[in-house]
Amino acid sequence: MKNMQKKYIVAGLASLMLGMSACTNLEETVYSEIPAQNFYKNRTEVMAAVLRPFTHANAWAAPTGQVGFWRVSELSADQLAWPQKGRHGFDGGDWIRLHNHAWIANDNNAWNPWRLMFWGMGFCNNTIKDLSAIDFKTIGMTDEDKAAIIAETKVLRAWHYLKLMDLYGNIPIVTEVGVPVSPVNAPRAEVWAFIEKELKENVDLLPPLSPALVGRVTRAAGYAMLAELYLNAEKWADTPKWDECIAACNKILDGSCGSLSGAAPRLETDLLKPFDNLNHTSPENLFQITYDYTVGNFRFGWNGDLWHYEQKKLYNANFNGNNGIVVIPTAFDAFSDKDLRKKTWMLIDTAKIDVAFRTNFNDSIVKGTEEYAGRPLVFVKEIRRNSEGEAGEGGMTRGEENSGARFNKYRPGPQTSNVYWNNDFVLYRLAEIYFNKAEALTRKNGGTATQEAVDLVNEVRKRAFSATDWPTEAYTVAKLTLDEFLAERGREFIFEGKRRTDMIRFGKFTTASWWDHPASGQDKWELFPIPYNQMILNKNLKQNPGYE
């Protein structure tokens, strides 16, 4: 049964999106010039302000077609790339620079995530300021409602800061729109402490996660953010916080933060359930960007970045893609052939047309449109000019239309379904909490996995193998080294926007080599530059080291 609260949230979000082209139109109506008490007259108007930053997060946190946190985090790491494929995909060299660690301060890859995330944080600041001035009793709401809503918005703002700090390090701390006009950078450790304070002061004011609060910032989301903050504290704040990370994870694991099943959260046994078009009911999911194409014509549009031009035919869908982002060969090979995630979350081999899309009995294979025009489209792991007989490693400028395994983790279902393309984009799920706790236990133990850590990782990993294969695939204390831990995180969270952060924490982002990427070898690449456009506007900002 469809979740009615999700319908309400998404209908509200969709109405906010009308005329805004998914947050790409910069001409915003400025409500700060209207006294708050004259604008917020009822619960609907209050909730419109609360939900506005959620709408905007679609633009930067999910792979929905913009250069945001997700895109730069994944395309700068060792699993995904947007290679040039024949005459398509060079795009001014943007994606090649990301892959090679060669971005610069006036690069769109530096500017757009900053712009989008600070914009979203500004929505949060504006909502907090406006709602703080309102007497909720006069609009039919309670003081408890007010406290919970402001706490939720502060936690959401802290999440924006967490992601900004991850990318840029030393950033301004601004809690009021336009004050100060030209803020200075705060040191990264100071930003970290601000985020911790905001989360700790507000997380227990949030309600537990429940089916009625899908897509909202609840206690489960807040503690998941704290777990991420503490897991990366050694890198972000120069101080390890392993015990604090474990404690935050335990708050979720013991069920006190709620779940979408109405009880304690639990792992799915089906690899697709956390990502399918009913994933607003998944007991594994803790925080997600909510979509409902059926009700609000508002969908998670992953197809633009991740699908081939003809890929809609595989699913009986009505949208195609730009044939952009693919899995690089070394990342594909990191999965064993026995790993069900390799077969389930990635698409390889001959592309077959869904029965509903076939025009005749013999029309069962998708045909190419470029190098393989009129011939079967067969996705291959290599990124090279196979049609010209090229062998070897290939490279970022050597792709063809069928190069690279494709994204298949989220699937829309057929367009005839009443839940077609209603998938939510998952930001935190229980599997990550298992991994975070296991890693904290391992690092607290000097880098050697404890049996508890092994058990936590195995609990997630075992669903990726058949009962026959599992006895030889289960981790032991000896097998679960830190290098293997990073590799397994990569396999479990591929496509989820987490890889760059993980690689930096494990010390591999600038020191490791992968397909067509020699080690970049300089610590400067662990941060993006403060964008040139922003530094021109604000002379008080100081550039990150190495980009001056």
Order of alpha helices (4+ residues) and beta strands (2+ residues): alpha-alpha-alpha-alpha-beta-alpha-alpha-alpha-alpha-alpha-alpha-alpha-beta-alpha-alpha-beta-alpha-alpha-beta-beta-beta-beta-beta-alpha-alpha-alpha-alpha-alpha-alpha
